[in-house]
Amino acid sequence: MLTIEPPLIDLLPEPGSSNKTLSNLPKSAIPLAIADIAARSNSLVLVLVEKSQDAQQLVNDLHFYLGQEHHLDDEGEADGPAEIPIVHLPDWETLPYDSFSPHEDITSERLKALSQLDNLHRGLLILPVQTLAHRLPPREHLDGQRFVLKVGDHFDIHRERRLLEASGYHAVETVREHGEFAVRGAILDVF
C-alpha cells in the first residue's frame, strides 16, 4: 500500500472538534489521500462524492491504492486479504417522480451495503451526495426481512420457499434474473 508523508491523518480534526477541509488536491491524488486517511484511521470514514459514476470510480481506485482486489462478502467480512473494507452505497438512480422502480442490481447492492454496515467499525463508506437525501428503512425492518443462506447449510426447503415468496421472489423453472428462485428436489437456486 502506498502512504503519504507527512500523514494526512494528522490534518484531520480530533473527535468532537470542528471539521477540516483538504483542498486543491489534484483529482488523481484524491483516492490516494483517502486511502492514506483510511489506512491510518481506526474508525469508519465516510466519503461523499458528487455523482454515482464518481463513487464507482473511487471504489476502483481505492482498491488499487490499498493493494486489494477483494470486496466484502454478504456478512461484511473481507473475502480475501483486504485489511480496509470498502462499502459502496449506490444511489437509486431514479428521479423523485419516476414511474418505474430502480434496477434490481441497485436494490441488491444497497441492501448488501446496509447489511455490511451493521458490523463495520473500520473502513470506508462511499456514497454519492444525493444518496443522503433518501430515507432508509429502520434497521429492525431490514433485520426482520433478511435471511442468510450459505452453501452447505441445512434448512427446510418449504420454509425457505415461503420466505422467498413473502420477500417478493418469484418461483421459476430456471433462474435468470434477480428476484427469482427455483426448487429442484433438495436444491434451491436463488438469484
N, CA, C and O of each residue as an XYZ file, in Angstrom:
764
protein
N       0.840     -1.175      0.000
C       0.000      0.000      0.000
C       0.886      1.240      0.000
O       1.907      1.284      0.686
N       0.493      2.229     -0.764
C       1.214      3.498     -0.809
C       0.807      4.365      0.375
O      -0.352      4.339      0.790
N       1.729      5.119      0.915
C       1.396      6.039      2.000
C       1.950      7.418      1.694
O       2.853      7.578      0.873
N       1.396      8.394      2.363
C       1.791      9.787      2.177
C       2.557     10.231      3.424
O       2.147      9.934      4.546
N       3.647     10.927      3.231
C       4.411     11.503      4.346
C       4.489     13.010      4.151
O       4.899     13.418      3.064
N       4.141     13.865      5.084
C       3.594     13.503      6.377
C       2.172     12.975      6.222
O       1.498     13.306      5.246
N       1.707     12.168      7.156
C       0.382     11.559      7.019
C      -0.737     12.594      7.049
O      -0.705     13.552      7.822
N      -1.729     12.373      6.182
C      -2.887     13.272      6.148
C      -3.738     13.141      7.398
O      -4.466     14.066      7.759
N      -3.652     12.001      8.059
C      -4.469     11.813      9.256
C      -4.167     12.894     10.292
O      -5.040     13.250     11.085
N      -2.934     13.421     10.294
C      -2.583     14.489     11.229
C      -3.338     15.779     10.923
O      -3.474     16.642     11.790
N      -3.824     15.909      9.701
C      -4.557     17.108      9.311
C      -6.033     17.037      9.676
O      -6.734     18.047      9.608
N      -6.517     15.850     10.064
C      -7.934     15.678     10.361
C      -8.262     16.179     11.762
O      -7.399     16.193     12.639
N      -9.522     16.593     11.972
C      -9.905     17.083     13.294
C      -9.964     15.951     14.311
O     -10.188     14.794     13.955
N      -9.762     16.291     15.564
C      -9.932     15.330     16.648
C     -11.426     15.075     16.816
O     -12.234     15.946     16.493
N     -11.816     13.887     17.318
C     -13.240     13.628     17.552
C     -13.845     14.711     18.440
O     -13.274     15.084     19.465
N     -14.998     15.204     18.032
C     -15.693     16.237     18.784
C     -15.278     17.652     18.440
O     -15.880     18.605     18.936
N     -14.263     17.815     17.603
C     -13.832     19.164     17.231
C     -14.402     19.526     15.867
O     -15.115     18.735     15.251
N     -14.082     20.723     15.405
C     -14.645     21.187     14.136
C     -14.023     20.443     12.954
O     -12.995     19.778     13.082
N     -14.666     20.575     11.822
C     -14.198     19.918     10.606
C     -12.995     20.632     10.024
O     -12.756     21.809     10.295
N     -12.248     19.903      9.225
C     -11.167     20.491      8.445
C     -11.383     20.095      6.996
O     -12.022     19.084      6.704
N     -10.846     20.896      6.098
C     -11.013     20.648      4.669
C      -9.656     20.504      4.008
O      -8.745     21.300      4.238
N      -9.539     19.482      3.187
C      -8.365     19.341      2.326
C      -8.778     19.883      0.971
O      -9.742     19.397      0.378
N      -8.070     20.876      0.476
C      -8.461     21.464     -0.801
C      -7.269     21.537     -1.737
O      -6.118     21.347     -1.345
N      -7.591     21.817     -2.983
C      -6.597     21.976     -4.044
C      -5.780     20.719     -4.321
O      -4.663     20.799     -4.833
N      -6.336     19.561     -3.985
C      -5.663     18.320     -4.359
C      -5.934     18.051     -5.833
O      -7.064     18.236     -6.284
N      -4.946     17.625     -6.587
C      -5.230     17.207     -7.962
C      -6.202     16.023     -7.932
O      -6.178     15.218     -7.001
N      -7.046     15.926     -8.943
C      -8.069     14.880     -8.960
C      -7.467     13.487     -8.792
O      -8.048     12.631     -8.125
N      -6.305     13.265     -9.395
C      -5.684     11.944     -9.302
C      -5.135     11.653     -7.910
O      -4.880     10.493     -7.588
N      -4.947     12.670     -7.079
C      -4.410     12.468     -5.729
C      -5.498     12.189     -4.697
O      -5.198     11.738     -3.592
N      -6.739     12.449     -5.040
C      -7.829     12.283     -4.077
C      -7.946     10.842     -3.589
O      -8.006     10.630     -2.378
N      -7.981      9.833     -4.478
C      -8.075      8.454     -3.969
C      -6.887      8.068     -3.086
O      -7.057      7.359     -2.094
N      -5.702      8.526     -3.440
C      -4.523      8.227     -2.626
C      -4.648      8.867     -1.246
O      -4.313      8.240     -0.242
N      -5.123     10.100     -1.188
C      -5.309     10.776      0.100
C      -6.346     10.046      0.950
O      -6.146      9.860      2.151
N      -7.447      9.634      0.336
C      -8.495      8.909      1.068
C      -7.960      7.569      1.559
O      -8.224      7.173      2.694
N      -7.212      6.870      0.712
C      -6.631      5.583      1.106
C      -5.697      5.757      2.296
O      -5.698      4.937      3.214
N      -4.905      6.813      2.282
C      -3.970      7.065      3.376
C      -4.719      7.371      4.674
O      -4.352      6.876      5.740
N      -5.755      8.178      4.577
C      -6.559      8.507      5.762
C      -7.208      7.247      6.319
O      -7.190      7.027      7.529
N      -7.784      6.414      5.446
C      -8.446      5.184      5.892
C      -7.452      4.218      6.522
O      -7.765      3.561      7.515
N      -6.258      4.130      5.948
C      -5.247      3.210      6.472
C      -4.789      3.609      7.869
O      -4.404      2.753      8.665
N      -4.826      4.889      8.167
C      -4.338      5.376      9.461
C      -5.469      5.596     10.475
O      -5.213      5.918     11.636
N      -6.699      5.422     10.036
C      -7.844      5.666     10.910
C      -8.317      4.357     11.544
O      -8.220      3.291     10.937
N      -8.824      4.451     12.757
C      -9.384      3.284     13.439
C     -10.903      3.320     13.467
O     -11.529      2.617     14.260
N     -11.496      4.134     12.605
C     -12.947      4.237     12.577
C     -13.440      4.206     11.134
O     -12.653      4.154     10.188
N     -14.743      4.240     10.994
C     -15.358      4.269      9.672
C     -15.213      5.670      9.093
O     -15.524      6.657      9.759
N     -14.742      5.756      7.859
C     -14.546      7.032      7.176
C     -15.632      7.167      6.111
O     -15.737      6.323      5.221
N     -16.434      8.220      6.200
C     -17.489      8.496      5.228
C     -16.923      9.377      4.126
O     -16.339     10.427      4.393
N     -17.103      8.935      2.871
C     -16.618      9.692      1.716
C     -17.815     10.002      0.826
O     -18.471      9.093      0.317
N     -18.096     11.292      0.640
C     -19.181     11.728     -0.231
C     -18.598     12.178     -1.556
O     -17.596     12.893     -1.599
N     -19.237     11.751     -2.640
C     -18.817     12.160     -3.980
C     -19.998     12.815     -4.682
O     -21.142     12.689     -4.247
N     -19.707     13.513     -5.766
C     -20.747     14.280     -6.442
C     -21.745     13.396     -7.190
O     -22.954     13.601     -7.082
N     -21.250     12.420     -7.944
C     -22.127     11.620     -8.808
C     -21.896     10.129     -8.591
O     -20.867      9.720     -8.053
N     -22.866      9.322     -9.016
C     -22.765      7.868     -8.896
C     -21.546      7.314     -9.619
O     -20.871      6.415     -9.116
N     -21.268      7.853    -10.800
C     -20.109      7.380    -11.563
C     -18.814      7.665    -10.806
O     -17.880      6.865    -10.845
N     -18.760      8.803    -10.119
C     -17.579      9.149     -9.323
C     -17.376      8.146     -8.191
O     -16.244      7.788     -7.865
N     -18.477      7.697     -7.595
C     -18.385      6.742     -6.486
C     -17.781      5.430     -6.958
O     -16.880      4.891     -6.316
N     -18.275      4.915     -8.083
C     -17.752      3.643     -8.587
C     -16.289      3.769     -8.987
O     -15.497      2.863     -8.727
N     -15.921      4.879     -9.613
C     -14.524      5.088     -9.993
C     -13.641      5.178     -8.751
O     -12.534      4.639     -8.736
N     -14.123      5.851     -7.719
C     -13.355      5.973     -6.484
C     -13.160      4.610     -5.825
O     -12.073      4.309     -5.332
N     -14.199      3.793     -5.814
C     -14.073      2.436     -5.257
C     -12.976      1.673     -5.988
O     -12.126      1.043     -5.358
N     -12.994      1.728     -7.317
C     -11.971      1.035     -8.107
C     -10.575      1.572     -7.798
O      -9.635      0.798     -7.621
N     -10.442      2.891     -7.734
C      -9.143      3.500     -7.439
C      -8.653      3.118     -6.044
O      -7.468      2.843     -5.854
N      -9.559      3.103     -5.075
C      -9.167      2.768     -3.707
C      -8.692      1.328     -3.592
O      -7.748      1.039     -2.857
N      -9.338      0.433     -4.311
C      -8.865     -0.958     -4.308
C      -7.431     -1.022     -4.818
O      -6.618     -1.791     -4.304
N      -7.126     -0.223     -5.817
C      -5.757     -0.188     -6.345
C      -4.786      0.367     -5.300
O      -3.772     -0.260     -4.995
N      -5.100      1.543     -4.754
C      -4.190      2.186     -3.811
C      -4.029      1.408     -2.510
O      -2.969      1.455     -1.886
N      -5.065      0.700     -2.102
C      -4.980     -0.080     -0.872
C      -4.399     -1.465     -1.123
O      -4.227     -2.249     -0.190
N      -4.095     -1.765     -2.390
C      -3.480     -3.047     -2.712
C      -4.397     -4.220     -2.496
O      -3.958     -5.301     -2.102
N      -5.665     -4.012     -2.751
C      -6.631     -5.090     -2.551
C      -7.583     -5.147     -3.727
O      -8.031     -4.124     -4.246
N      -7.871     -6.333     -4.120
C      -8.794     -6.535     -5.230
C     -10.062     -7.230     -4.763
O     -10.835     -7.723     -5.583
N     -10.281     -7.274     -3.473
C     -11.401     -8.024     -2.927
C     -12.437     -7.090     -2.321
O     -12.136     -5.968     -1.914
N     -13.650     -7.584     -2.276
C     -14.766     -6.854     -1.683
C     -15.219     -7.602     -0.440
O     -14.648     -8.633     -0.084
N     -16.247     -7.079      0.218
C     -16.813     -7.754      1.373
C     -17.790     -8.823      0.929
O     -18.462     -8.678     -0.093
N     -17.868     -9.909      1.710
C     -18.874    -10.916      1.432
C     -20.193    -10.463      2.058
O     -20.282     -9.358      2.594
N     -21.217    -11.319      1.991
C     -22.547    -10.932      2.447
C     -22.629    -10.656      3.948
O     -23.555     -9.979      4.395
N     -21.685    -11.164      4.725
C     -21.688    -10.932      6.161
C     -20.837     -9.737      6.554
O     -20.674     -9.461      7.742
N     -20.292     -9.023      5.576
C     -19.482     -7.861      5.877
C     -18.030     -8.181      6.143
O     -17.275     -7.316      6.587
N     -17.625     -9.420      5.877
C     -16.235     -9.817      6.073
C     -15.494     -9.705      4.749
O     -16.073     -9.925      3.685
N     -14.226     -9.366      4.817
C     -13.412     -9.299      3.606
C     -13.286    -10.701      3.030
O     -12.975    -11.645      3.757
N     -13.526    -10.847      1.726
C     -13.439    -12.164      1.096
C     -12.046    -12.407      0.544
O     -11.886    -13.080     -0.474
N     -11.069    -11.880      1.189
C      -9.682    -12.037      0.790
C      -8.812    -11.250      1.749
O      -9.213    -10.988      2.884
N      -7.634    -10.874      1.306
C      -6.690    -10.241      2.214
C      -6.956     -8.760      2.500
O      -6.109     -8.098      3.101
N      -8.094     -8.231      2.091
C      -8.374     -6.808      2.284
C      -8.374     -6.458      3.766
O      -9.100     -7.062      4.556
N      -7.560     -5.485      4.132
C      -7.484     -5.056      5.523
C      -8.432     -3.904      5.802
O      -8.882     -3.730      6.935
N      -8.734     -3.127      4.792
C      -9.606     -1.968      4.961
C     -10.851     -2.184      4.106
O     -10.793     -2.028      2.886
N     -11.971     -2.540      4.722
C     -13.191     -2.780      3.957
C     -13.675     -1.509      3.262
O     -13.595     -0.412      3.813
N     -14.173     -1.681      2.055
C     -14.738     -0.581      1.279
C     -16.187     -0.939      0.972
O     -16.459     -1.936      0.303
N     -17.108     -0.125      1.461
C     -18.533     -0.345      1.218
C     -19.045      0.803      0.364
O     -18.840      1.973      0.687
N     -19.709      0.458     -0.724
C     -20.273      1.452     -1.638
C     -21.790      1.376     -1.533
O     -22.384      0.342     -1.840
N     -22.419      2.465     -1.100
C     -23.878      2.553     -1.053
C     -24.322      3.358     -2.264
O     -24.265      4.588     -2.242
N     -24.767      2.677     -3.329
C     -25.104      3.398     -4.557
C     -26.409      4.179     -4.435
O     -27.254      3.888     -3.589
N     -26.549      5.169     -5.295
C     -27.783      5.939     -5.373
C     -28.834      5.109     -6.111
O     -28.497      4.190     -6.857
N     -30.102      5.440     -5.897
C     -31.184      4.734     -6.586
C     -31.149      4.977     -8.094
O     -31.639      4.152     -8.865
N     -30.581      6.089     -8.513
C     -30.502      6.466     -9.926
C     -31.876      6.577    -10.575
O     -32.075      6.203    -11.731
N     -32.814      7.102     -9.796
C     -34.140      7.428    -10.315
C     -34.473      8.844     -9.860
O     -33.916      9.340     -8.880
N     -35.376      9.480    -10.575
C     -35.838     10.811    -10.190
C     -36.999     10.670     -9.212
O     -37.658      9.630     -9.191
N     -37.265     11.694     -8.399
C     -38.294     11.575     -7.365
C     -39.669     11.147     -7.872
O     -40.383     10.429     -7.171
N     -40.051     11.568     -9.064
C     -41.399     11.244     -9.540
C     -41.385     10.280    -10.718
O     -42.343     10.231    -11.489
N     -40.318      9.520    -10.863
C     -40.276      8.499    -11.912
C     -41.347      7.456    -11.644
O     -41.672      7.160    -10.494
N     -41.889      6.904    -12.718
C     -42.941      5.903    -12.575
C     -42.388      4.482    -12.597
O     -43.161      3.524    -12.612
N     -41.072      4.330    -12.598
C     -40.501      2.983    -12.597
C     -39.607      2.792    -11.377
O     -39.129      3.755    -10.776
N     -39.400      1.551    -11.035
C     -38.587      1.205     -9.866
C     -37.112      1.157    -10.233
O     -36.766      1.008    -11.405
N     -36.248      1.281     -9.245
C     -34.811      1.150     -9.513
C     -34.488     -0.259    -10.004
O     -35.239     -1.201     -9.751
N     -33.383     -0.392    -10.695
C     -32.952     -1.686    -11.205
C     -32.668     -2.630    -10.038
O     -32.214     -2.197     -8.979
N     -32.938     -3.921    -10.238
C     -32.741     -4.911     -9.180
C     -31.294     -4.979     -8.709
O     -31.037     -5.241     -7.534
N     -30.342     -4.744     -9.619
C     -28.925     -4.763     -9.228
C     -28.633     -3.677     -8.192
O     -27.896     -3.905     -7.233
N     -29.214     -2.501     -8.394
C     -29.002     -1.394     -7.456
C     -29.643     -1.717     -6.112
O     -29.047     -1.481     -5.062
N     -30.851     -2.254     -6.148
C     -31.521     -2.639     -4.909
C     -30.691     -3.664     -4.150
O     -30.523     -3.556     -2.935
N     -30.174     -4.652     -4.860
C     -29.342     -5.681     -4.220
C     -28.069     -5.089     -3.634
O     -27.683     -5.427     -2.516
N     -27.418     -4.209     -4.384
C     -26.183     -3.583     -3.892
C     -26.446     -2.750     -2.640
O     -25.654     -2.764     -1.698
N     -27.564     -2.027     -2.638
C     -27.879     -1.188     -1.479
C     -28.176     -2.042     -0.245
O     -27.701     -1.741      0.850
N     -28.957     -3.098     -0.423
C     -29.267     -3.970      0.709
C     -28.012     -4.647      1.242
O     -27.844     -4.795      2.452
N     -27.141     -5.054      0.342
C     -25.879     -5.672      0.758
C     -25.033     -4.674      1.549
O     -24.479     -5.017      2.594
N     -24.936     -3.447      1.052
C     -24.148     -2.420      1.745
C     -24.731     -2.126      3.124
O     -23.988     -2.014      4.100
N     -26.048     -2.000      3.213
C     -26.674     -1.707      4.502
C     -26.461     -2.843      5.496
O     -26.261     -2.596      6.685
N     -26.501     -4.090      5.019
C     -26.275     -5.213      5.932
C     -24.820     -5.274      6.382
O     -24.540     -5.703      7.501
N     -23.895     -4.854      5.531
C     -22.478     -4.852      5.899
C     -22.170     -3.795      6.951
O     -21.254     -3.971      7.755
N     -22.916     -2.714      6.954
C     -22.650     -1.622      7.891
C     -22.891     -2.014      9.343
O     -22.322     -1.403     10.248
N     -23.726     -3.028      9.581
C     -24.007     -3.457     10.947
C     -22.741     -3.814     11.718
O     -22.619     -3.488     12.900
N     -21.804     -4.477     11.057
C     -20.607     -4.980     11.737
C     -19.342     -4.226     11.366
O     -18.243     -4.653     11.718
N     -19.481     -3.128     10.673
C     -18.309     -2.411     10.181
C     -17.911     -1.306     11.159
O     -18.660     -0.353     11.369
N     -16.739     -1.442     11.749
C     -16.253     -0.441     12.697
C     -15.075      0.342     12.134
O     -14.711      1.397     12.654
N     -14.487     -0.180     11.076
C     -13.335      0.467     10.450
C     -13.450      0.235      8.953
O     -13.854     -0.843      8.518
N     -13.101      1.231      8.172
C     -13.143      1.086      6.725
C     -13.657      2.347      6.067
O     -13.618      3.435      6.642
N     -14.141      2.178      4.850
C     -14.626      3.300      4.054
C     -16.069      3.058      3.635
O     -16.416      1.969      3.179
N     -16.898      4.069      3.789
C     -18.260      4.071      3.264
C     -18.315      5.161      2.215
O     -18.129      6.339      2.518
N     -18.571      4.761      0.972
C     -18.558      5.701     -0.152
C     -19.965      5.812     -0.717
O     -20.600      4.805     -1.030
N     -20.449      7.048     -0.845
C     -21.766      7.233     -1.428
C     -21.868      8.578     -2.119
O     -21.218      9.546     -1.725
N     -22.700      8.627     -3.167
C     -22.967      9.904     -3.833
C     -23.761     10.814     -2.894
O     -24.548     10.334     -2.078
N     -23.554     12.108     -3.009
C     -24.187     13.055     -2.097
C     -25.713     12.988     -2.189
O     -26.389     13.195     -1.181
N     -26.276     12.705     -3.373
C     -27.736     12.646     -3.494
C     -28.323     11.477     -2.705
O     -29.515     11.476     -2.399
N     -27.505     10.490     -2.378
C     -27.970      9.359     -1.582
C     -28.336      9.797     -0.167
O     -29.174      9.168      0.479
N     -27.721     10.858      0.312
C     -28.041     11.360      1.655
C     -29.471     11.874      1.755
O     -30.034     11.924      2.849
N     -30.062     12.254      0.637
C     -31.420     12.796      0.645
C     -32.481     11.705      0.780
O     -33.639     12.004      1.071
N     -32.102     10.455      0.575
C     -33.070      9.357      0.629
C     -33.173      8.803      2.042
O     -32.175      8.643      2.745
N     -34.381      8.521      2.429
C     -34.609      7.912      3.732
C     -34.285      6.424      3.651
O     -34.427      5.796      2.602
N     -33.855      5.884      4.765
C     -33.550      4.462      4.854
C     -34.577      3.784      5.740
O     -35.109      4.401      6.662
N     -34.860      2.513      5.466
C     -35.775      1.793      6.358
C     -35.104      1.585      7.715
O     -33.877      1.536      7.796
N     -35.893      1.464      8.772
C     -35.297      1.214     10.087
C     -34.505     -0.096     10.086
O     -34.848     -1.040      9.375
N     -33.461     -0.135     10.878
C     -32.617     -1.329     10.963
C     -33.447     -2.558     11.343
O     -33.209     -3.650     10.827
N     -34.418     -2.382     12.243
C     -35.247     -3.502     12.683
C     -36.012     -4.105     11.512
O     -36.185     -5.321     11.438
N     -36.469     -3.256     10.600
C     -37.191     -3.753      9.427
C     -36.259     -4.572      8.539
O     -36.621     -5.660      8.092
N     -35.068     -4.052      8.285
C     -34.111     -4.792      7.461
C     -33.743     -6.117      8.110
O     -33.685     -7.147      7.438
N     -33.494     -6.092      9.418
C     -33.139     -7.327     10.118
C     -34.279     -8.334     10.065
O     -34.045     -9.536      9.938
N     -35.515     -7.846     10.163
C     -36.670     -8.738     10.130
C     -36.932     -9.340      8.763
O     -37.552    -10.399      8.665
N     -36.473     -8.687      7.710
C     -36.711     -9.163      6.350
C     -35.534     -9.952      5.781
O     -35.643    -10.559      4.716
N     -34.428     -9.940      6.484
C     -33.213    -10.568      5.965
C     -33.139    -12.026      6.390
O     -33.468    -12.383      7.521
N     -32.705    -12.844      5.466
C     -32.382    -14.228      5.797
C     -31.134    -14.590      5.010
O     -30.958    -14.185      3.861
N     -30.283    -15.356      5.651
C     -28.987    -15.678      5.061
C     -28.907    -17.173      4.823
O     -29.131    -17.974      5.731
N     -28.589    -17.536      3.604
C     -28.349    -18.929      3.242
C     -26.917    -19.048      2.764
O     -26.448    -18.233      1.970
N     -26.229    -20.057      3.245
C     -24.851    -20.291      2.824
C     -24.756    -21.680      2.212
O     -25.524    -22.581      2.549
N     -23.811    -21.832      1.322
C     -23.574    -23.139      0.715
C     -23.280    -24.133      1.829
O     -22.440    -23.882      2.693
N     -23.977    -25.258      1.802
C     -23.763    -26.298      2.802
C     -24.682    -26.208      4.003
O     -24.699    -27.125      4.824
N     -25.460    -25.119      4.135
C     -26.402    -25.001      5.249
C     -27.519    -26.027      5.098
O     -27.921    -26.369      3.986
N     -28.011    -26.509      6.230
C     -29.185    -27.382      6.239
C     -30.390    -26.517      6.592
O     -30.338    -25.721      7.530
N     -31.484    -26.678      5.829
C     -32.664    -25.858      6.069
C     -33.890    -26.582      5.542
O     -33.788    -27.549      4.788
N     -35.058    -26.088      5.958
C     -36.339    -26.614      5.494
C     -36.678    -25.909      4.184
O     -36.956    -24.709      4.174
N     -36.654    -26.644      3.094
C     -36.834    -26.033      1.772
C     -38.218    -25.406      1.621
O     -38.366    -24.399      0.930
N     -39.232    -25.990      2.260
C     -40.585    -25.427      2.158
C     -40.669    -24.095      2.915
O     -41.317    -23.154      2.456
N     -40.015    -24.026      4.066
C     -39.987    -22.782      4.838
C     -39.252    -21.694      4.066
O     -39.719    -20.557      4.005
N     -38.104    -22.031      3.475
C     -37.332    -21.053      2.707
C     -38.106    -20.589      1.480
O     -38.035    -19.419      1.102
N     -38.836    -21.495      0.865
C     -39.654    -21.126     -0.298
C     -40.704    -20.085      0.106
O     -40.916    -19.102     -0.603
N     -41.360    -20.311      1.255
C     -42.363    -19.356      1.739
C     -41.717    -18.008      2.062
O     -42.281    -16.960      1.748
N     -40.540    -18.031      2.686
C     -39.830    -16.786      2.995
C     -39.475    -16.024      1.723
O     -39.642    -14.807      1.655
N     -38.989    -16.738      0.724
C     -38.622    -16.092     -0.536
C     -39.842    -15.467     -1.203
O     -39.780    -14.330     -1.671
N     -40.943    -16.198     -1.247
C     -42.160    -15.673     -1.871
C     -42.693    -14.468     -1.096
O     -43.155    -13.499     -1.699
N     -42.632    -14.524      0.234
C     -43.090    -13.395      1.054
C     -42.191    -12.173      0.872
O     -42.620    -11.041      1.098
N     -40.951    -12.403      0.464
C     -39.999    -11.305      0.246
C     -40.029    -10.778     -1.180
O     -39.238     -9.903     -1.532
N     -40.931    -11.298     -2.002
C     -41.071    -10.774     -3.354
C     -40.334    -11.550     -4.431
O     -40.316    -11.127     -5.587
N     -39.724    -12.679     -4.078
C     -39.067    -13.512     -5.092
C     -40.125    -14.281     -5.875
O     -41.208    -14.567     -5.364
N     -39.798    -14.609     -7.113
C     -40.717    -15.341     -7.979
C     -40.169    -16.732     -8.254
O     -39.001    -16.895     -8.607
N     -41.032    -17.740     -8.088
C     -40.638    -19.115     -8.392
C     -40.658    -19.304     -9.905
O     -41.653    -18.993    -10.561
N     -39.562    -19.813    -10.456
C     -39.441    -20.055    -11.893
C     -38.811    -21.423    -12.110
O     -38.299    -22.040    -11.176
N     -38.856    -21.887    -13.351
C     -38.222    -23.167    -13.683
C     -36.705    -23.043    -13.711
O     -35.990    -23.888    -13.171
N     -36.217    -21.968    -14.355
C     -34.781    -21.717    -14.457
C     -34.508    -20.277    -14.045
O     -35.111    -19.348    -14.581
N     -33.608    -20.097    -13.103
C     -33.289    -18.765    -12.582
C     -32.407    -18.028    -13.575
O     -31.364    -18.528    -13.996
N     -32.854    -16.806    -13.949
C     -32.086    -15.999    -14.898
C     -31.879    -14.563    -14.428
O     -30.954    -13.892    -14.887
N     -32.725    -14.083    -13.523
C     -32.681    -12.678    -13.126
C     -32.790    -12.536    -11.612
O     -33.161    -13.468    -10.898
N     -32.448    -11.324    -11.148
C     -32.612    -11.015     -9.726
C     -34.062    -11.226     -9.329
O     -34.977    -10.956    -10.107
N     -34.262    -11.708     -8.118
C     -35.606    -11.864     -7.593
C     -36.271    -13.157     -8.005
O     -37.478    -13.315     -7.821
N     -35.514    -14.079     -8.554
C     -36.068    -15.370     -8.960
C     -35.432    -16.486     -8.145
O     -34.297    -16.382     -7.680
N     -36.210    -17.568     -7.985
C     -35.664    -18.764     -7.355
C     -36.306    -19.989     -7.989
O     -37.400    -19.912     -8.548
N     -35.620    -21.108     -7.896
C     -36.122    -22.374     -8.418
C     -35.816    -23.465     -7.400
O     -34.759    -23.471     -6.768
N     -36.760    -24.385     -7.255
C     -36.570    -25.540     -6.381
C     -36.609    -26.778     -7.258
O     -37.576    -27.026     -7.977
N     -35.528    -27.553     -7.179
C     -35.457    -28.820     -7.908
C     -35.028    -29.889     -6.914
O     -33.844    -30.048     -6.620
N     -36.008    -30.612     -6.408
C     -35.708    -31.611     -5.385
C     -35.223    -30.926     -4.121
O     -35.938    -30.115     -3.533
N     -33.995    -31.254     -3.701
C     -33.419    -30.662     -2.492
C     -32.495    -29.494     -2.818
O     -31.760    -29.022     -1.951
N     -32.528    -29.025     -4.068
C     -31.659    -27.924     -4.491
C     -32.477    -26.642     -4.586
O     -33.542    -26.612     -5.202
N     -31.963    -25.592     -3.967
C     -32.587    -24.275     -4.028
C     -31.637    -23.350     -4.773
O     -30.506    -23.134     -4.339
N     -32.094    -22.807     -5.888
C     -31.293    -21.900     -6.714
C     -31.898    -20.504     -6.579
O     -33.064    -20.300     -6.915
N     -31.115    -19.544     -6.089
C     -31.621    -18.192     -5.817
C     -30.738    -17.171     -6.498
O     -29.512    -17.282     -6.475
N     -31.375    -16.159     -7.115
C     -30.615    -15.035     -7.671
C     -31.259    -13.757     -7.159
O     -30.802    -12.662     -7.486
